[in-house]
Amino acid sequence: MKFLGFIVVCLTGALLLYGTGQFPAWGDPGSPASTHLSNYYIEKTVEQTQVPNIVTAVLADYRGFDTMFETSVIFCAGLTCFLLLRDFTEKKERFYRHRPTGVILHVKDSEKVLKVGKEFEHIDKDFVPSDLIIKTVCRILIPFIQIYALYVVAHGDFSPGGGFQGGVIFGSSLILLAISYDLKTLVERIKEKVLGIFAAVGVLIYVGIATICMPMGGNFLNYGMLAPLLPGDPRHVRALGMLGVEIGVGLAVMAVMAIIYINIVSEGRHDEGL
Amino acid sequence: MHWPIDLIVLTFVIFCAIAAISVKDLLGTAILFGAYSFMMCLLWAIMGAVDVAFTEASVGAGVSTVFFVAAVFRTSRRTKD
């Protein structure tokens, strides 16, 4: 069976390689992709949208529907992770650590959560004290990563980047916090509810901006109709609409990345992990 | 002229892909996938698709590696086959 599979894989690979022989050469100006749509985008984008980064204009304006449903797919991925993995049953075994002395208390078969004073902390089963160097380095790094993520979102119109990349970078800064301290630190700072609300609000911002265009007299996602609502030069209204949409995408992606990580690493219990 | 960089990076991509399916240690596979994604990111950047390269670097090499490591942490570290 394994040998048969190997032959099938080799045949498919050979067919694919044979197929690539018919492709137009890389960067060929006479290829179909370069002769129909690309010309229009390259010539008209700056004139129509005032956005120098053509990729962002195509993704968020010309192909706005595509990006909207992409964001919904991300949201659904987070939702699925939550529904499949989240486990609300309480663990019967608990460990508490006395902060001043470091003595660890092991509670077995307790039905209810013990109320402990400030001098005790609830810890993991395989508790290892966080390394001072890693903690300090991450504490210095995380704010810069987050500011960079905000820059990527806000500057998506002018340079590579945008809501998706910025959201992923922001989400990974949250994951870095969870790895360098422990998962509880992250879950205490940003509650599960807040993450869920962020994910939903991100998608709603996108759909909301798209829907507002309809009572203003345009089609769905036609940002040009937002001109009376926004201050400044009416020529920049499409760029502003794209920025709003990118912020929505960034929020949703950031929250979903954190939701997926927290649920995978703690088997849905949100108490202990990497 | 940048074709030698192209070829070197492509060789690394193929090397990482073959290594990732032949290594028994799943943690090593996750790291190799990260390396693979980073090499793909370099390829996109060489071809001038900077937006795609950015996405590949942040999603492929960054977050998805962490997800793989988290999944390995909660399952088993060695493959059955």
Contacts between the chains, C-beta under 8 A, distances in Angstrom:
chain1	res1	chain2	res2	distance
A	26	B	47	7.3
A	53	B	51	7.9
A	55	B	51	4.4
A	56	B	51	7.7
A	160	B	50	4.2
A	160	B	51	4.8
A	160	B	53	7.7
A	160	B	54	4.9
A	161	B	51	7.4
A	161	B	54	5.8
A	162	B	51	7.4
A	164	B	55	6.4
A	164	B	59	7.9
A	165	B	54	5.1
A	165	B	55	5.7
A	165	B	58	5.0
A	165	B	59	7.9
A	168	B	55	7.9
A	168	B	58	4.4
A	168	B	59	5.4
A	168	B	62	6.8
A	168	B	63	5.5
A	169	B	58	5.5
A	169	B	62	7.7
A	171	B	63	6.6
A	172	B	58	7.3
A	172	B	62	5.3
A	172	B	63	5.3
A	172	B	66	7.1
A	175	B	63	7.2
A	175	B	66	5.6
A	179	B	66	7.9
A	257	B	63	5.7
A	260	B	67	6.5
A	261	B	63	8.0
A	261	B	66	6.6
A	261	B	67	6.7
A	261	B	70	6.2
A	264	B	67	6.2
A	264	B	70	4.5
A	264	B	71	5.7
A	264	B	74	6.7
A	265	B	70	4.0
A	265	B	73	6.5
A	265	B	74	6.7
A	267	B	74	5.6
A	273	B	70	7.2
A	273	B	73	7.5
A	274	B	69	7.4
A	274	B	70	6.1
A	274	B	73	5.7
